Amino acid sequence: MDEFAIPRKRMAEHLRNHYRIVDERVLDAMNTVPRHLFVPEALRSQAYKDNALPIAAKQTISQPFIVARMTELLHLAGTERVLEIGGGSGYQTAILARLARKVFTVERVPELADGLKKMVRRLGIRNVSVRCGDGTEGWRVYAPFDAILVAAGGPELPQPLLDQLEIGGRLVIPIGETQKSQQLVLATRTEKGFKTEDVGPCAFVPLIGEHGWKEARNSV
Ligand code: SAH
């Protein structure tokens, strides 16, 4: 038990009762991972509120609801190899690490990738590999993946990520024609191709890279 155990439990209950998150494994992970350790010290008291918060390098730690929702959409049973793009603070990474066999995470900003590596070590998480680079290219040597989660918003589905998805695998990514208004898109690879569906509006920092936005607009 840590000093935030009660607010964390309340947050998980809110995810269940208000947002209708139903996957018990996801709720359990949200009730376990210490989100307060992933936010800047000055914001610690706000760590279990239902908000995104600023982290280093003008990026954000995603809202707990969106972390839970995206994770739930991946239908993780515990055996999967998951690719995460936009590791940021490492909070979503830590959630995924509890729910899948192995997590590969790519973060573009060196400062954040370093922080992420340190957090993984500090929390004793053993099934995560971190790389600093452009995640829109995926992580070819470890492909294919059973699930891919992209935590930054792009203009379209990055082709390398589709190519690196296992048949039956699921990819969840925010997509929008502008950097301000996005839809969460779930793409599933079938024997014949891809099935895509919109699963709700969202707002993420831009996905910047070869198969994303070329540069950040209006975001700095
Ligand atoms: N899941 C993270 C979200 C961080 S915000 C968290 O909750 O902390 C999104 C992150 O995506 C930022 O850290 C940003 O630097 C990163 N990002 C943007 N474009 C990227 C790219 N092409 N490859 C890898 N990371 C990228």
Residues whose N, C-alpha, C, O or C-beta is under 5 A from the ligand:
A	BS01	SAH	Q59 T60 I61 S62 I85 G86 G87 G88 S89 G90 Y91 Q92 V106 E107 R108 V109 L112 G133 D134 G135 T136 A151 A152 V205 P206 L207 I208 G209
